[in-house]
Every structure is written in structure tokens, then in C-alpha cells.
């Protein structure tokens, strides 16, 4: 399924009313930490909110759309395609989390698929939103927004480093004769 297909599916109307985004709601989400009331008000008025039903794909691995999403309510899973084609869950997102920020920062294809596992409310932020509502309007708000993304990416990298270290340690313990580990140069 391409990002265009995903967007067509997301355009199907549901029985749910369009959620109202407020500055107070955004203030409680780490992505918007430190932004002033005026910036939060502009974002609340301008950003698009939507619902996703369980099973609905929001973004697809390899897609090229340049937008990110903030989870206001519900739950989503992040899945990656393995070398044999199977999907593997690598993360779960809930209220206050966000995803797709790498597409705002660079022009690389999506690194994973994100789909709803429960009815979910989302706020979409496009690269155009970041440029017009933050960068061109208030460079300090833009800098805080980008720093908040950087902090979360750093946190996720630390988690991934820990998982990778645990995996390497387990493999070394399992496959190294006698459970011996390679020695450090200092030993």
C-alpha cells in the first residue's frame, strides 16, 4: 500500500466528529514544550486533526509524504518489514507521542509503517506547517520545536543502543565457546 493509497483510505468519512485542537491540549504534549501561548494558539487553529480506525495504515515504510503526526488519543504500532517480507512490531505509540518527524527533517523515504491498533485521534503537521506556522512566524518557536524533536530522537537512539547492546551480548554469550567474550584492548 502506498502513502497515496493510505491517504485515500484516511479520507473515507467516519461517524466521528472532527476533533477540536486547543492550545491547552498541545501544551501538554512534549513536542510543543516551551512554545508560547501565541504559537500554541496559531498551531491549534491551523493544524489538521483526524481519526484513524483500528487497522488503518497512517504511513507506510518507503513512502515519501513529508508530514508527521501527534497522537492525541488511542494507540498505534510501528512495524518494519523483515528480509523475508514479514512484519515485525518495533514500537507502540500512545497519547502524547509523535511519529514521522524524520520526514520533516530529511527527504528520505519512510523507515517504517505505522498503523492504528485502536481508534486513534491524530494531529497532522506537514513541512509546510512547520515552515509557515513556526519558522516564518517565530524562529524561537521553530527552534524549540526542532529541539524537542531532537531530544526525542536522542532518547529513541539511546533505547535502540541499549537493545542492540543486549542483543550483541546475548549472541556473544550463546555462540562464543565457553561463553568467553572478546577482550578489550585495555585488558
N, C-alpha and C positions, 0 to 999 in steps of 0.2 A: 504494500500500500504506500503510495507516495504522499508527500505533505499536501499536495493539491487535493488528493482523494480524502485525506484526513480533514481538510478544511471544508470540503463539501459535506462530509458526514456531520461535522460540527455545526453546519448551517441549518440542519434539519430542526424545525421548531419543536420545543418540548412544551409540556403543560406548565412548566415552572415560570414564574415571572422573572424578568431580568433583575438581577440583584443590584442594589444601590451601594455604591462605594462611597465611603466617607473618609474625611481626613483622620478621624479618630480610629477607624479601622486600620488605615495604613500606618498610623503612628505606632501601633502595637506590633508591627512586623519589622524584623531586624534589617531587611533590605532598605527600609526608609529611615533607619536610625539617624538622628541628628538633623534631619531636614526640618526647616522652619515651617510654621503654620501656613504661610502663603504658598510655599512649594507643595505642601501636602494637599492644600485646597485645590490647586491647579491640577495636580495629578488625579485627585478624586473626581473632579468634574470631567476630565478628558479621557481617562483610561477606560478601556472596554472590559466589561465583566461578562462572564458566561457560565453556563453549567455544562458538565460532562457527565454522561451516564456511565455506569459500570461497564467495563469492557471497551469503552471508547478510546481510540488512539488519539493522543493530543499532538505528539510529534513522533516522527519515525526516523530511526537510525539511517543516516545517509541523506536525509532531507536537507534542503538548503534555505528554508524560510528563516528570516532574521528577526525572531521575536522570542521573548522569554515569558514565563508565566509565574504568577504568585498564587500559591494555594491559600484560599480563604477558608475553605471548609472541605471535608472529605478526605480521600486517600488515593494516592497514585503509586504505581510501581514503575521502576526503571528496569528495563530489560535490555540485554545485549545478545546479539546473535553469535553463537559459538561457531567454531570452524566447520562443524558438520551440519550447521543450519539450525540447531536447536536454540531456543531462547532461555536465558538464564537471568533470574532476578538478581540485581546488584544493589538495589536500594529501594526504600519506601519513603514517600513524602506525605506530609500531613499539613494541617493549618500552620501558617507562618513560614513554611518552606518555599523555596523557589527553584526553578529549573529552566534550562535553555539559555542561561546567561552567557555561555561561551559563544553563542551565535550573535550576541550583541557585541562581543569584544573582538571576534575574528570572523573570517569569511569561510571557515572550514565547514564541511558537511556535519550534520548532527552525529554525535558519538554514540547515541543510544535511543531506544524507543521509550516513550513514557505513555502509559495508559492508565485510565481510572480503574480502581478496583472497588469503588463505591461511588455513589453520586457525589459530585465534587463541584465546588464553586471556584472559579479561577479569575484572575485579573491578567489581561494580556498587556505586555509592554513591547513595543516594536523599536527598532533602531531609530525610526523617525520620531517616536515619542521621546526617547532619550535625548535626541538632538534638539528638538523644538521645545519640549517642556522643561528640560533641565539645562543642557549646555548653553543654548542661546539665551535663555531666560535668566539663569543664575548659576554662574560657573562654580560657586561654592557648593551649591546643592548637587550639581553634577559630580564634583569631586567626592563628596560624601557618599553618593550613590555608588560610584565606581569603587571606592574604598570598601564599602560594605560588601560588594561582590567579591573583591579581592580577599577580604577576611574569610568569607565563606569558602572560596576556592582553596585557600590555605588550610582551613580546617579539614576540608574533604581530602586534600592531599596528605595531611598527617594521618588521617584514618586509613587511607589506602596504603601508605607506607607501613603502618602497623600490621595491616592484614597481609601485605606482601612479606614482611619480615617473619611473621608467624608461619606463613606457608613455606618459605625457604627453610626455616628451622625444622619444620615437620618433615619436609622432604629429606633434608640432611640427616635427621635422626633416623629416618626409615631406611635410607639407601646407602648410608656411609657404613662401611664394615665396622662392626663393634660399636656403632653409634658415635665414633670419633668425628669431631668437627675439624675442618681445616684450621691450622694455627694462624694467629695473627702474626704480622711481621715483627711485632714487639715481643712475642713470646720466645 
